[in-house]
Amino acid sequence: MLTVQKIQSEIFNSNVYTITSSEHEEVFLIDCGGFEPVLDSLPPTAVVSGIFLTHYHYDHIYFIKDWIVRYPDVKFYGSQITLEGLSNPKRNLSFYHDDPIAVTDVNYQTITDEVRVTLFDYISFTAFETEGHCEGSLSFLIDNYIFTGDAIIPNIPIVTKLKTGNKEKAKDSVRKIKSLLNDEFIICPGHLETFKYQDVKWNLYLDD
């Protein structure tokens, strides 16, 4: 049985999601902007074997070094642009917070649009390119959940004013996300609470 849990970062208001199965000790994370609360939520024997990165912004990767130290074999998944952002403090915005993050030696698998990654030997993630908030953003669909990072957040405008943000691409990404879902889906954003497909004010994102 697949279980998804949302944990808010202890420093930022960004979300980390844990994905677990009752049949396996492996755990997969969506983003790594939190650490201690996430560890506290896991069973003692759990092993974090994979972390999926929605994008490279500071508040979503803040504890990446801590996760690597805690689980040296952990594998990261994300776009090529996200990989490049991990090593560039100005690009990932940590430079402007006086706490630069630059990670160059990381076990990383680059994934692109519609690439599938198998978890737990029987269930798969599918990645979808959802740029607009920033270049290289990915959303991840598994079972009846979609993890969107900052590509869509519950009924608030998408932030596109940061470097590499693009308003038209953000709209295209929302259209893509909407086309993938139905009333059974739960949207798990990078901030705030999860929400159901039917509760989304789609016109907020798509109207000019």
Kinemage of the C-alpha trace (Angstrom):
@kinemage 1
@onewidth
@group {chain A} dominant
@subgroup {mainchain}
@vectorlist {calphas} color= white
{ca met a 1} P 0.000 0.000 0.000
{ca leu a 2} L 1.344 3.404 -1.016
{ca thr a 3} L 1.412 6.132 1.646
{ca val a 4} L 2.146 9.806 1.029
{ca gln a 5} L 2.894 12.210 3.880
{ca lys a 6} L 3.508 15.949 3.730
{ca ile a 7} L 6.066 17.527 6.087
{ca gln a 8} L 6.726 21.248 6.175
{ca ser a 9} L 10.314 22.445 6.308
{ca glu a 10} L 11.613 23.509 9.719
{ca ile a 11} L 13.142 26.635 8.182
{ca phe a 12} L 11.028 27.495 5.150
{ca asn a 13} L 7.373 26.935 4.387
{ca ser a 14} L 8.255 24.533 1.591
{ca asn a 15} L 6.943 20.982 1.641
{ca val a 16} L 8.771 17.666 1.630
{ca tyr a 17} L 6.731 14.575 0.793
{ca thr a 18} L 7.580 11.050 1.880
{ca ile a 19} L 6.436 8.111 -0.226
{ca thr a 20} L 6.429 4.776 1.532
{ca ser a 21} L 5.069 1.292 0.974
{ca ser a 22} L 3.952 -1.128 3.664
{ca glu a 23} L 5.882 -3.856 1.833
{ca his a 24} L 9.272 -2.094 1.655
{ca glu a 25} L 11.720 -0.268 3.907
{ca glu a 26} L 12.710 2.061 1.078
{ca val a 27} L 11.478 5.644 1.232
{ca phe a 28} L 11.361 8.201 -1.561
{ca leu a 29} L 11.182 11.949 -1.037
{ca ile a 30} L 9.895 14.807 -3.113
{ca asp a 31} L 12.314 17.720 -2.591
{ca cys a 32} L 14.661 18.157 0.364
{ca gly a 33} L 14.009 21.561 1.908
{ca gly a 34} L 13.442 19.892 5.292
{ca phe a 35} L 15.420 17.381 7.353
{ca glu a 36} L 14.808 16.705 11.056
{ca pro a 37} L 10.975 16.655 10.893
{ca val a 38} L 11.188 14.349 7.900
{ca leu a 39} L 13.551 11.959 9.663
{ca asp a 40} L 11.291 11.973 12.720
{ca ser a 41} L 8.350 10.922 10.555
{ca leu a 42} L 10.102 7.804 9.241
{ca pro a 43} L 10.149 4.321 10.799
{ca pro a 44} L 13.489 3.494 12.480
{ca thr a 45} L 14.432 0.946 9.813
{ca ala a 46} L 13.490 3.114 6.847
{ca val a 47} L 16.124 3.987 4.249
{ca val a 48} L 15.757 7.001 1.979
{ca ser a 49} L 16.958 5.655 -1.350
{ca gly a 50} L 15.691 8.328 -3.743
{ca ile a 51} L 14.895 12.051 -3.761
{ca phe a 52} L 12.979 13.619 -6.631
{ca leu a 53} L 13.654 17.312 -7.167
{ca thr a 54} L 10.895 19.466 -8.637
{ca his a 55} L 13.328 22.354 -9.226
{ca tyr a 56} L 16.567 23.848 -7.931
{ca his a 57} L 15.410 26.795 -5.800
{ca tyr a 58} L 17.032 27.249 -2.384
{ca asp a 59} L 13.962 26.457 -0.277
{ca his a 60} L 13.503 23.074 -1.979
{ca ile a 61} L 17.123 21.847 -1.772
{ca tyr a 62} L 18.313 23.448 1.489
{ca phe a 63} L 19.154 20.182 3.275
{ca ile a 64} L 20.588 18.305 0.302
{ca lys a 65} L 24.013 17.915 1.936
{ca asp a 66} L 22.440 16.603 5.152
{ca trp a 67} L 20.544 13.935 3.216
{ca ile a 68} L 23.704 12.873 1.406
{ca val a 69} L 25.582 12.555 4.708
{ca arg a 70} L 22.717 10.630 6.323
{ca tyr a 71} L 22.202 8.324 3.321
{ca pro a 72} L 25.405 8.244 1.226
{ca asp a 73} L 23.817 6.000 -1.414
{ca val a 74} L 20.751 8.176 -1.927
{ca lys a 75} L 19.989 8.870 -5.582
{ca phe a 76} L 18.594 12.162 -6.824
{ca tyr a 77} L 16.281 12.544 -9.797
{ca gly a 78} L 15.546 15.716 -11.720
{ca ser a 79} L 16.146 17.675 -14.894
{ca gln a 80} L 19.552 18.545 -16.289
{ca ile a 81} L 18.871 22.205 -15.509
{ca thr a 82} L 18.133 21.322 -11.885
{ca leu a 83} L 21.442 19.458 -11.684
{ca glu a 84} L 23.226 22.558 -12.953
{ca gly a 85} L 21.346 24.677 -10.425
{ca leu a 86} L 22.575 22.547 -7.527
{ca ser a 87} L 26.148 23.695 -8.131
{ca asn a 88} L 25.383 27.381 -8.722
{ca pro a 89} L 24.455 29.446 -5.624
{ca lys a 90} L 23.303 32.416 -7.699
{ca arg a 91} L 21.098 30.237 -9.846
{ca asn a 92} L 19.549 28.399 -6.904
{ca leu a 93} L 19.200 31.735 -5.042
{ca ser a 94} L 21.076 30.626 -1.915
{ca phe a 95} L 23.742 33.255 -2.651
{ca tyr a 96} L 21.213 35.969 -1.882
{ca his a 97} L 20.401 34.431 1.505
{ca asp a 98} L 24.035 34.535 2.655
{ca asp a 99} L 24.018 30.744 2.917
{ca pro a 100} L 25.342 29.480 -0.432
{ca ile a 101} L 24.613 25.948 -1.559
{ca ala a 102} L 26.893 24.376 -4.143
{ca val a 103} L 26.730 20.611 -4.626
{ca thr a 104} L 28.813 19.102 -7.400
{ca asp a 105} L 29.365 15.489 -6.338
{ca val a 106} L 25.902 13.944 -6.277
{ca asn a 107} L 24.449 10.608 -7.360
{ca tyr a 108} L 22.032 11.954 -9.941
{ca gln a 109} L 19.818 10.603 -12.698
{ca thr a 110} L 18.645 13.111 -15.266
{ca ile a 111} L 15.041 12.652 -16.310
{ca thr a 112} L 12.977 14.434 -18.922
{ca asp a 113} L 9.360 14.761 -20.012
{ca glu a 114} L 7.312 11.550 -19.720
{ca val a 115} L 10.212 9.503 -18.376
{ca arg a 116} L 9.118 6.806 -15.940
{ca val a 117} L 11.051 5.701 -12.851
{ca thr a 118} L 10.034 2.499 -11.065
{ca leu a 119} L 9.574 2.510 -7.296
{ca phe a 120} L 8.971 -0.486 -5.034
{ca asp a 121} L 9.266 -2.924 -7.963
{ca tyr a 122} L 5.642 -2.429 -8.982
{ca ile a 123} L 4.695 1.236 -9.139
{ca ser a 124} L 6.203 4.042 -11.201
{ca phe a 125} L 6.643 7.777 -11.204
{ca thr a 126} L 6.153 9.645 -14.446
{ca ala a 127} L 7.925 12.985 -14.807
{ca phe a 128} L 6.434 15.899 -16.727
{ca glu a 129} L 8.162 19.120 -17.704
{ca thr a 130} L 6.262 21.996 -16.089
{ca glu a 131} L 8.362 25.107 -16.583
{ca gly a 132} L 7.225 28.663 -15.949
{ca his a 133} L 8.150 29.181 -12.310
{ca cys a 134} L 11.705 28.438 -13.402
{ca glu a 135} L 13.498 26.501 -16.103
{ca gly a 136} L 13.902 22.789 -15.616
{ca ser a 137} L 10.878 22.361 -13.345
{ca leu a 138} L 9.326 18.903 -13.231
{ca ser a 139} L 6.114 17.535 -11.795
{ca phe a 140} L 5.825 13.884 -10.789
{ca leu a 141} L 2.724 11.732 -11.157
{ca ile a 142} L 2.270 8.530 -9.203
{ca asp a 143} L -0.937 6.637 -8.493
{ca asn a 144} L -3.561 9.369 -7.871
{ca tyr a 145} L -1.043 11.980 -6.700
{ca ile a 146} L 0.810 14.646 -8.622
{ca phe a 147} L 3.697 16.555 -7.038
{ca thr a 148} L 3.963 19.941 -8.688
{ca gly a 149} L 6.619 21.873 -6.789
{ca asp a 150} L 5.927 25.551 -7.498
{ca ala a 151} L 4.348 24.950 -10.911
{ca ile a 152} L 0.964 25.259 -9.215
{ca ile a 153} L 0.154 26.095 -5.588
{ca pro a 154} L -3.364 26.093 -4.089
{ca asn a 155} L -5.283 28.929 -5.701
{ca ile a 156} L -2.580 31.580 -5.609
{ca pro a 157} L -0.843 33.084 -8.644
{ca ile a 158} L 2.265 31.314 -9.917
{ca val a 159} L 5.478 33.200 -9.206
{ca thr a 160} L 7.173 33.922 -12.537
{ca lys a 161} L 9.150 37.047 -11.648
{ca leu a 162} L 12.291 35.204 -10.561
{ca lys a 163} L 15.121 34.575 -13.002
{ca thr a 164} L 14.101 32.172 -15.822
{ca gly a 165} L 10.432 32.537 -14.872
{ca asn a 166} L 8.032 32.760 -17.793
{ca lys a 167} L 4.322 33.573 -17.569
{ca glu a 168} L 3.309 31.894 -20.826
{ca lys a 169} L 5.231 28.717 -20.012
{ca ala a 170} L 3.559 28.698 -16.593
{ca lys a 171} L 0.149 28.734 -18.281
{ca asp a 172} L 1.208 25.934 -20.618
{ca ser a 173} L 2.336 23.906 -17.616
{ca val a 174} L -0.979 24.408 -15.823
{ca arg a 175} L -2.804 23.267 -18.958
{ca lys a 176} L -0.597 20.172 -19.063
{ca ile a 177} L -1.199 19.407 -15.387
{ca lys a 178} L -4.949 19.854 -15.802
{ca ser a 179} L -4.993 17.506 -18.804
{ca leu a 180} L -3.303 14.750 -16.790
{ca leu a 181} L -5.782 14.750 -13.921
{ca asn a 182} L -9.344 13.916 -13.026
{ca asp a 183} L -11.509 14.137 -9.906
{ca glu a 184} L -9.618 11.273 -8.273
{ca phe a 185} L -6.317 13.148 -8.108
{ca ile a 186} L -4.685 14.964 -5.214
{ca ile a 187} L -2.353 17.826 -6.085
{ca cys a 188} L 0.679 18.029 -3.785
{ca pro a 189} L 2.335 21.441 -4.197
{ca gly a 190} L 5.677 22.730 -2.983
{ca his a 191} L 3.989 25.035 -0.457
{ca leu a 192} L 0.780 25.142 1.576
{ca glu a 193} L -1.744 22.299 1.698
{ca thr a 194} L -2.623 19.530 -0.710
{ca phe a 195} L -5.830 19.992 -2.637
{ca lys a 196} L -8.202 18.102 -4.891
{ca tyr a 197} L -8.562 18.575 -8.609
{ca gln a 198} L -12.131 19.831 -8.297
{ca asp a 199} L -11.089 22.493 -5.757
{ca val a 200} L -8.666 24.212 -8.130
{ca lys a 201} L -9.684 27.620 -9.473
{ca trp a 202} L -8.227 26.873 -12.892
{ca asn a 203} L -9.250 30.235 -14.324
{ca leu a 204} L -6.943 31.960 -11.854
{ca tyr a 205} L -4.001 30.499 -13.750
{ca leu a 206} L -5.316 30.466 -17.305
{ca asp a 207} L -7.193 33.754 -17.696
{ca asp a 208} L -5.223 36.797 -18.795
